[in-house]
Amino acid sequence: MPRCGIVAIFGCPNVGKSTLLNRLLGQKLSITSRKPQTTRQRILGIQTEGETQVVYVDTPGLQLRPAKALNRSMNREALNALEGVDLVLFVVQADRWTDVDDHALARIKASGLPVILAVNKVDLFREKKKLLPVLGDLAAKHAFHDILPVCARNGDNIDALRRCIVALLPERAHLYDGHQISDRSERFFVAEIVREKLVRLLGEELPYATTVVIDEFKDEERMTRIAATIWVERKGQKPIIVGKGGQMLRRIGEQARHDIERFLGRQVFLQTWVRVKENWADDSRLLRQLGIDVAD
């Protein structure tokens, strides 16, 4: 009998959910960085091996008091991911437990879903014996189906985690074609790749409220031609991204182009611009144009 299930990857910001998804899939799908709230929308990662299909749902990090429309949308994306799934993969960081973790666990308990606790970043513990009391404390918080210490960054214990997930999948027909890896379009992932380079190259210098819109995506005989606009909130933010003599923007474009070519498997011509739209992250109309669901 075929087995298939939907698994929500859930937790607070910056605990490594997207890195864990990529490691479970064995390929890069979600963008990653050390900056919290890198993931903004739910992303399906589909892994099919023989008669087993796992549909992972990567979610934005849950927030306690989201202020802007973008942040409120991200919270809804995370909470909605608990609906219609078969299993929750609750990800926490090994060396800390926060109020947001408490909030996330309360939501999970209310769902009544089976939960696997992935205790990530165990490489932070040089002496593994110090991890044992941490795992004991976590076990007391809920009747988790399994608790697994993992390191998404280097792959420690990922195979064991994958086996635990597969064991809990229901017997049913696959939901997606066996060759499909996500429900998102190529345009979506191209925009995400450009945004990842922004976050990684500029780090703390980069204002949180930046986004990328793909204006042109055209397959030609020898290449794919892509035009992307990077939106910022204030005029003073534009020169940070452009850099002296346009050097930073060129660097962003070059690194993004290389990754896009690997993702698409063909040559790419990429053009990027930076434009200003004040308070776009709190502009419901613009967020809808970007494909981000916002409530009125």
N, C-alpha and C positions, 0 to 999 in steps of 0.2 A: 504493500500500500504506500502511495506517495505521502509525504509529510510536508506540511507548509504552515508557517506561522508568522505573525507580525510581532516584532520586538521593538518596544520603545526604549531608546537610550536616553535616560532621564537623569537630571542632577543640576547642581548649581553651576555658575559660570567658572570656566577655567580649570575644570577638573580633568580634562582630557577626553571628553566624549567623542569629538570628531577624530582625534588621533586613534582612539579605540575602534571606531567604525572602520577607518581605513585599514587598520591592522587586521580586524576580523574579516574584511573583504579580501585582503591580500592585494589591494591596489588603492591608489589615492582617489577619493571621490569628494570628500568634504575638505574645505580649506582649513588650515590650522595656523595658529600663532600663539604667542604667550600672552596676548592681550585678551582680557575678558570680553565676552559678547561678540566674538568673531563670527559665530554662526547666528544668522538672523532669521532664517526660514527653515521649516522642516525639509529634510532631504531623505528620500528613500534610497537605500543601498540594497540591491537584490543579489543574493548569492545562491546559485543553483548548482548542486552537485548530485548527479544521479537522480534519485527519487526524492531528494530533500531540497526544499527551498526555504531560505530564511529571508524575510523582508525586514531589514533594519530601518528604524525611523530615527534619524539624528535630529535632535531638538535644540533650540536655543537654551542657554542657561536660565534657570528660573530666578526671578528677582522678587524681592519683598515689596519694594515701593517704586515701581516703574513710573517715571515722570512724563516723558515724551510719548507721542503717539507711536513712534517706532518701537520704543521699549514695551509699551502696553501690548502692541501687536506680537512682539516676540514672546511675551508671557503667555498670551492666548495660544500661540503656536505650540509652546511647550505643554501647556495643560491639556489642549485638545488632543495631543498625541497619546494621552492615556485612554482615549475612547476608541473602541473597536480594535484593540490589540489583544494579543494572547499572552503576552509576557512583558514584564518590565525589567530592564537591565539598569539598575540604579548604580550610578558611578559616583564614588566619593574619593577624596584625596586622602592618602594614608596617614598623613601627619596632621590632619585637622578635621574638626567637625564644627560647623557653624550654625547660626540661626536659620540660614537658608536651607541647610541640609535637613533641619528639623521640619521646616515648612514643606520641603519636597517629600519627606517621608510621610508626613500627615496626609498629603494628597494621594500618595501611593496606597496607604492603608485604606483610605476612603474608597479607592477604586476596587478593592477586593481581588486584585490580580496577583498571580504568583510573581515573586520577585527574586531575582538573582542580584546579590550585592557584589559589585566589582570594586575592590579596594585598589585604586590606581596609584601609580608613582611610588611603589614600594622600594624603588631604588634609592629613595631618600633615607632609608634605614640601612646604614652600613652594617649594624649588628642586627641580624634577623631576629634574635631572641627578644629584642625590644618591640618587635611587631606583634608578638603573641598577645600581650595584654590589650593592645589596640583592637585586635580581632575579637577578643573576648568581650570588650565593651560594646563593639558594634553588634555582636550576636545578641546581646541583651536588649537591643532596641526594637527588634521585630523578629517574627518567625520567618526569616528568609529561607527560601528553598535551598540556596547554596550561598556560601561566602567564599569568594576567590580573590586572593591577593594577586595583582597583575602589574605589569609595567607595559603600557601601550607603546611607549617610545621605543623600547628595545625588543618587545615581543614576548617577554617572560610570562609563561603560564597562559598564553592566549589559546593554544590548542585545547587545554583543559576547559577553558571558559566556553569555547565553541562547542565542545562535546556536551557540556551541561545545558547549553541553549537548545541544541538539537534534540536532546532527550525529552524536553518539555513541549516540543512541537506537536500539535494535533495531527491526526491522520486525515488528510483531505487533499483535493486536487491543487496543483500549483496555481497561483494567482497571476503570474506573469510568464511570458515567453522565456525559455531557458537561456537565451542569449542577451536578455535585457539586464542592464546593470542599475538603472534608475528610471524614475518617471519624469525626470527633468530634461529639458531640451539642451542641446549643445550651446545655444546662446546663453542660457543661465550659467552653465559651468564656465564659459569663457569670461563672463562678467565677474564671477567669483574668483577666478585665477588672477585677474587684474587687481581685484580688491585685496587679495592675499598679499600681493607684492607691495601694495601701499602700506599695509599694516606691518609687514615684516621689515621693510627697508626704512620706514620712518619711525616705527616704534612709538615712544612717548611723545615725539614731536608731532605725530599725526593726530589731528582732532578726531574724536570718535565719530562725529557725524560726517562721514564721507560715504558716497555710494558710487556705483559704476553702472552706466546704462549703455547697452550695445545699440548703436544707431544704424549700423550696417553690418550684415553678415551675408556675404555673397560668394558662393562657390563658382570659381572660374576654372578654365581648363587645366591650368598648372598650379593654382593656389586658391586659398580662401582669403578673401579681402574682408577685413574687420575694421570698423571704426567704433571707438569707445569714448564716451564722455565721463569724466570723473567730476562729480558734483561735490562742492563744499558749501559750508553755511555762511562764511564771511569772507570778505575781500582779502583780509590779512592772511587767510589760510592758503590761498592760491599760490603765492610765491614759495611756500614751504614745499609744496608738491613739485612745482616746476623746477626749483633749485636754481643755482647760479648758472646763467647761460643755458638753462634748460637741461642741465646735466642729470638732475634727479629724475625728471620725467622720462628722459631717454633710457635711464637705467631701469626704471619701472617697466617701460615698454619692452626693452630687450629681454628681461627675465621672464615677463609674462608671455612674450611671443614664443620663447623656447618651450615653456610648459604647455602652452596651447598647442604647439605643433606635436608634442608628445601625446597630448590628449586626443587630438583629432586624427593623428597619423598622416598628416600632409603638411605641405609648406603653407605658411601664413604670412600675409602682409598686414601688419597692425598699425593703426594710427590712433593716437590718444590726444584728447584735449582736456583742459580743466576749466570748468565754469562754476559760477557762483549762483546759488539759490538760497536766499536767507531762510533759516529755520526750516529747511526741507524735512528734517526728521520729525517735525511736528505738523507737517502739512499733509492732511489726510488725502487730499486730491492727488498730490504728487506721489504719495506712497502707493496709492491704488494703481497709478500709471506704472510704477515699478513692480507691480504684481504682489505687493504686500497687503494682506488683508487687515483692514482697520475698521473699528466700530465707530459709528457716528456719535 
